[in-house]
Amino acid sequence: MKKFLSFVLITLFVVSSFALKVVMVTDVGGLGDKSFNDGAWEGILKAEKELPNIEKDILVSKEQTDYIPNLTRAAKEGDVVIGVGFMMGDALYNLATQYPDVFFIGIDIDPSPDQVIPKNLALYSFSEQEAGFLGGYVAASVTKSGIIGFVGGQDLPPVRRYEIGYRAGVEAYNQLHDANVKVIVGYTGTFEEPAKGKQMTLSQYGSGADIVFACAGATGNGVIDAAKETGMSFYNLPANAPLEQVIDKYFEMGKGYFAIGVDVDQDYMAPGYVLLSITKKIDIATFEGISNAQSPRYFQSGHKLMGIADDGVGISQMKYTKGLVSNEILAELAYLQKLAKEGKINIPSTEAELSTIDVSYIEFPF
C-alpha cells in the first residue's frame, strides 16, 4: 500500500512538473490595441498567475497572410494555441486537424456550419448584440442632440452584431420613452488605423452626434481621441484637467461629447470622455480554455456562446461617468438585464430581426 501511494505521489509530481506552453496568435490589431487582443492576453496573464506551470509566448499578425505561418509555428512550439479573431477561423480548423496533439482555442470564432469541430479545438464566441443593446439604451438616454454614432472596423459578423444590438437598444429606448434618437453608422474597413477612426468620429460629431461607439479595435482608439479633443475644446479645458472639473463642465454646459469603448473596459483611456464600454469577457474565455487544456482528458472541445445569461457580455461599471446617467435609467437597465437573463426579451442580431423589434409589452415595476 505504501509503495502504491508513493508511486501515485511521484506520478502526480512528475505530471505537475511539466510546463504547459501557451502561444497566442494575435489578430491584425496586434498587442497594445487596448481592446480585443489585449483582452485575450490578459486571460493568458491570469492563467500564468493562477494556474501551475504555465509558459507563455505571443506571435503578432501584422496582416491576414500571417495567420497560417504564425499558427503553424505556434503549433510546433506550444502545447496550447490561442487564435484571436473571427478571420482566422478556417486556419484554426485546418491546423487543429494537422496537429491532433496540440490544443487549439479560438476566441471570437463561431463554428463553421459545414465542418465538424475537431476534438482538440474549443471555440468561444459572444452575443455581442446583447452587450450592444445595453450600451445603446444608455447612450440613447444620455444624448442631448438626439443623434449618436457607430464607428465600425471591418464589416464582420461580430462587429455587425454589436451594431445591430446597439441600434436595438436605441430603438427600445425610443419605444419605452416615446423618443426619436437616431444612429449614424459608418465603417472604416480597418482595425489598425486610429486616424481613420478619429476622422470618421469627427465627421459624425459634425453631423450632430454627441456620443460615438468605437467598435473597431485599434482604429477605435482614434474615436476616443476624437471624443477627448472635441470635449476639451467644447469645455475649454486643458488635457490635464481633473475629472471633477470635466464633470462639472458637462453639467454647466448641459451637454458634452463622448466615446463608447469596446470589448474591454476602456473608460480609463479618457476619464470623463468615455461614457461607458460595451464589453465581452474575452479574458475569462481565454483563461477557461487554458484551464481546460491542463486536464487533457476533460478538455471541452466544441463551441461555447457567452452572453448576458452567463455574464459573458455586458457594460463597464462607468467608474467616471455613472453620475451622468439617471437613477431611473440605471434601474431600467438592471431590469432589462434581468429579462434578458430569463429569456423574456428577444434582442435582435440581424437587420431583419431589428426591423420587427417590439418591446412595448415591457412594464417597469417601479
C-alpha positions in Angstrom: 0.0 0.0 0.0 2.8 2.4 0.9 4.6 1.6 -2.3 1.4 2.3 -4.3 0.9 5.7 -2.5 4.5 6.6 -3.2 4.0 5.7 -6.9 0.9 7.9 -7.1 2.6 10.8 -5.4 5.6 10.5 -7.7 3.4 10.3 -10.7 1.4 13.4 -9.7 4.7 15.3 -9.1 6.1 14.4 -12.5 2.9 15.3 -14.3 2.5 18.6 -12.4 6.2 19.5 -13.1 5.6 19.6 -16.9 5.0 23.2 -18.1 2.1 23.9 -20.4 3.3 26.3 -23.1 0.6 28.6 -24.4 1.2 30.5 -27.6 -1.2 33.3 -28.6 -1.5 34.4 -32.2 -2.9 37.9 -32.4 -5.3 39.4 -34.9 -4.1 42.2 -37.1 -4.7 44.8 -34.4 -1.8 43.3 -32.5 -0.9 43.6 -28.9 -1.4 47.1 -27.5 -4.7 47.6 -29.2 -6.2 48.3 -25.7 -9.1 46.2 -26.9 -9.6 42.7 -28.2 -6.1 41.3 -28.5 -5.1 42.9 -25.1 -8.2 41.2 -23.6 -7.1 37.8 -24.7 -3.5 38.4 -23.5 -4.9 39.4 -20.1 -6.5 35.9 -19.9 -3.1 34.4 -20.5 -1.5 36.5 -17.9 -4.3 35.5 -15.5 -3.6 31.8 -16.3 0.2 32.3 -15.8 -0.5 33.8 -12.3 -3.2 31.5 -11.1 -2.5 28.1 -12.8 0.6 26.0 -12.2 3.4 25.7 -14.7 2.2 27.9 -17.5 4.6 29.3 -20.0 3.5 31.9 -22.5 4.6 33.3 -25.8 2.9 35.6 -28.4 3.1 35.8 -32.2 1.8 39.1 -33.7 0.0 39.0 -37.0 0.6 42.2 -39.0 -1.7 41.1 -41.8 -4.0 38.3 -42.6 -1.4 36.4 -44.6 0.5 36.0 -41.2 -2.3 33.8 -39.7 -1.3 30.4 -41.1 2.5 30.8 -40.7 2.0 32.1 -37.1 -0.5 29.4 -36.2 1.8 26.7 -37.7 4.8 28.0 -35.7 2.7 28.1 -32.6 1.5 24.5 -33.0 5.1 23.4 -33.4 6.3 25.3 -30.4 3.4 25.1 -28.0 1.0 22.8 -26.2 -1.9 25.2 -26.4 -2.5 27.6 -29.3 -4.8 30.6 -28.8 -6.1 32.1 -32.1 -7.7 35.5 -31.7 -10.2 36.9 -34.1 -13.0 35.8 -36.4 -10.9 35.9 -39.5 -8.6 33.0 -38.5 -11.4 30.5 -38.1 -10.6 28.4 -41.2 -6.9 28.4 -40.4 -7.6 27.1 -36.9 -9.8 24.3 -38.2 -7.1 23.2 -40.6 -4.2 23.4 -38.1 -6.2 21.6 -35.4 -6.6 18.6 -37.8 -2.9 18.6 -38.7 -1.7 18.8 -35.1 -4.1 16.5 -33.1 -1.8 16.5 -30.0 -2.0 20.3 -29.6 -5.0 22.1 -28.1 -6.4 25.0 -30.1 -8.6 27.7 -28.6 -10.4 30.1 -30.9 -11.5 33.4 -29.3 -14.4 35.2 -31.0 -14.8 32.5 -33.6 -18.2 30.9 -34.5 -18.3 27.3 -35.6 -18.4 26.7 -39.4 -21.8 25.2 -40.3 -20.3 22.7 -42.7 -17.4 21.4 -40.6 -17.1 19.1 -37.6 -15.2 20.7 -34.8 -12.0 18.6 -34.0 -11.7 17.1 -30.5 -8.7 19.3 -29.8 -10.4 22.6 -30.8 -12.5 24.8 -28.5 -14.3 27.9 -29.9 -15.6 30.8 -27.9 -17.9 33.4 -29.3 -20.1 36.1 -27.8 -23.6 37.5 -28.1 -22.3 41.0 -29.0 -25.8 42.1 -29.7 -26.8 41.7 -26.1 -23.9 43.9 -24.9 -24.6 46.4 -27.6 -28.2 46.6 -26.6 -27.3 47.7 -23.1 -24.9 50.3 -24.3 -27.3 51.7 -26.9 -30.0 52.0 -24.3 -27.7 54.1 -22.0 -26.4 56.2 -24.9 -30.0 57.0 -26.1 -30.8 58.2 -22.6 -27.8 60.4 -22.3 -27.6 62.1 -25.7 -28.6 65.7 -25.8 -28.7 66.1 -29.6 -30.9 63.1 -30.2 -28.2 61.6 -32.5 -25.5 59.1 -31.6 -22.9 57.3 -33.8 -21.3 54.0 -34.5 -17.8 53.6 -36.0 -17.0 50.0 -37.0 -13.8 48.5 -38.3 -14.2 45.7 -40.8 -17.7 44.7 -41.6 -17.5 41.2 -39.9 -20.3 39.3 -38.1 -19.2 40.1 -34.5 -18.9 43.8 -35.4 -22.2 43.8 -37.2 -23.9 42.1 -34.2 -22.5 44.9 -32.0 -24.0 47.4 -34.4 -27.4 45.7 -34.5 -27.6 45.4 -30.8 -26.6 49.0 -30.3 -29.3 50.2 -32.6 -31.8 47.8 -31.0 -31.0 49.4 -27.6 -31.7 52.8 -29.0 -35.0 51.6 -30.6 -36.0 50.0 -27.3 -35.4 53.3 -25.5 -37.3 55.1 -28.2 -40.3 52.8 -27.8 -40.3 52.9 -24.0 -39.7 56.6 -23.7 -41.6 57.9 -26.7 -38.3 59.3 -28.0 -36.7 59.6 -31.5 -33.0 59.1 -31.1 -31.2 58.4 -34.4 -28.0 56.4 -35.1 -25.3 57.3 -37.7 -23.4 54.2 -38.8 -20.0 54.1 -40.5 -17.3 51.5 -41.2 -13.6 52.4 -41.7 -12.7 49.0 -43.2 -9.8 48.5 -40.8 -8.9 47.6 -37.2 -5.5 49.1 -37.4 -5.7 52.8 -38.2 -6.7 55.2 -35.3 -6.5 58.2 -37.7 -9.4 56.8 -39.7 -11.5 56.2 -36.6 -10.8 59.7 -35.4 -11.7 61.2 -38.8 -15.0 59.3 -39.0 -15.9 60.3 -35.4 -15.3 64.0 -36.1 -17.5 63.7 -39.2 -20.3 62.1 -37.1 -19.9 64.8 -34.5 -20.2 67.3 -37.3 -23.4 65.7 -38.4 -24.9 66.2 -34.9 -23.9 63.1 -32.9 -22.6 63.7 -29.4 -21.9 60.0 -28.5 -20.0 57.6 -30.7 -19.5 53.8 -30.2 -15.9 52.8 -31.2 -16.2 49.2 -32.5 -13.0 49.0 -34.4 -10.1 47.5 -32.4 -7.1 49.8 -32.5 -8.9 52.0 -35.0 -11.4 52.7 -32.2 -8.6 54.4 -30.2 -9.0 57.3 -32.6 -12.7 57.5 -31.7 -11.7 58.0 -28.1 -9.1 60.6 -29.0 -11.7 62.5 -31.0 -14.1 62.4 -28.1 -11.5 63.8 -25.7 -10.2 66.5 -28.1 -13.7 67.6 -29.0 -14.9 67.6 -25.4 -11.9 69.6 -24.2 -12.4 72.2 -26.9 -16.2 72.4 -26.1 -15.5 72.7 -22.4 -12.4 74.9 -23.0 -10.4 72.7 -20.7 -6.7 71.6 -20.8 -5.8 67.9 -21.4 -4.8 67.5 -17.8 -8.0 68.9 -16.3 -9.1 66.8 -13.3 -12.1 64.5 -13.7 -14.2 66.6 -11.3 -13.7 69.7 -13.5 -14.7 67.7 -16.6 -17.9 66.5 -15.0 -18.7 70.0 -13.6 -18.3 71.4 -17.1 -20.7 68.8 -18.5 -23.4 69.9 -16.1 -22.6 73.6 -16.6 -22.7 73.4 -20.4 -25.7 71.0 -20.4 -24.0 68.6 -22.9 -20.7 67.1 -23.9 -19.0 64.7 -26.4 -18.4 61.1 -25.6 -17.0 57.9 -26.9 -18.1 54.4 -26.0 -15.3 51.8 -25.7 -15.5 48.2 -26.9 -14.6 44.6 -25.9 -12.8 45.5 -22.6 -13.2 48.4 -20.2 -11.7 51.4 -21.9 -13.2 54.0 -19.7 -9.7 54.8 -18.2 -8.4 55.8 -21.6 -10.1 59.2 -21.3 -11.9 59.6 -18.0 -15.0 61.7 -18.3 -15.0 61.5 -22.1 -15.7 57.7 -22.4 -19.3 57.4 -21.4 -19.0 53.6 -20.9 -17.5 50.5 -22.5 -19.5 47.7 -24.2 -17.7 44.6 -23.1 -17.3 40.8 -23.5 -15.3 38.6 -21.2 -12.5 37.8 -23.6 -10.1 37.3 -20.7 -12.4 34.8 -19.0 -12.9 32.8 -22.1 -9.2 32.6 -22.7 -8.5 31.6 -19.1 -11.2 29.0 -19.2 -9.8 27.4 -22.4 -6.2 27.2 -20.9 -7.5 25.8 -17.7 -9.4 23.0 -19.6 -6.3 22.2 -21.5 -4.4 21.4 -18.3 -6.6 18.3 -18.0 -6.5 16.7 -21.4 -9.0 14.0 -20.5 -11.6 16.7 -19.7 -10.8 19.2 -22.4 -14.1 20.7 -23.5 -13.9 20.9 -27.3 -16.7 22.4 -29.4 -18.4 25.8 -29.2 -19.4 27.9 -26.2 -21.5 31.0 -26.8 -21.3 33.6 -24.0 -24.0 36.2 -23.4 -25.9 38.1 -20.7 -27.3 34.9 -19.2 -23.8 33.7 -18.0 -22.3 37.2 -17.6 -20.3 36.7 -20.7 -21.1 40.2 -22.0 -22.2 43.5 -20.5 -21.1 47.1 -20.0 -18.5 48.7 -17.8 -19.2 50.0 -14.3 -18.9 53.6 -15.6 -16.4 54.4 -12.9 -16.0 58.0 -14.1 -19.4 58.8 -15.6 -22.1 56.9 -13.7 -23.3 60.2 -12.3 -24.3 61.3 -15.8 -26.9 58.5 -16.0 -30.1 59.0 -14.1 -31.0 56.5 -11.4 -34.2 55.8 -13.3 -32.2 54.6 -16.4 -29.9 52.5 -14.2 -32.9 50.8 -12.7 -34.4 50.2 -16.1 -31.1 48.8 -17.4 -30.9 46.4 -14.5 -34.5 45.2 -15.2 -33.8 44.8 -18.9 -30.7 42.6 -18.0 -32.9 40.5 -15.7 -35.4 40.0 -18.5 -32.6 39.0 -20.9 -31.2 36.5 -18.4 -34.7 35.0 -18.1 -35.1 34.8 -21.9 -38.1 37.2 -21.7 -36.7 39.7 -24.2 -35.5 39.0 -27.7 -32.5 41.1 -28.6 -32.1 41.1 -32.4 -28.8 40.0 -34.0 -29.8 40.6 -37.7 -31.2 43.5 -39.7 -34.4 41.6 -40.3 -34.9 41.0 -36.6 -34.2 44.6 -35.8 -36.8 45.8 -38.2 -39.5 44.0 -36.2 -38.3 44.7 -32.6 -41.2 45.4 -30.2 -40.6 46.0 -26.5 -44.0 47.7 -25.9 -45.0 44.8 -23.7 -42.3 45.7 -21.1 -43.6 47.4 -18.0 -41.0 48.5 -15.4 -42.1 47.6 -11.9 -41.2 50.9 -10.3 
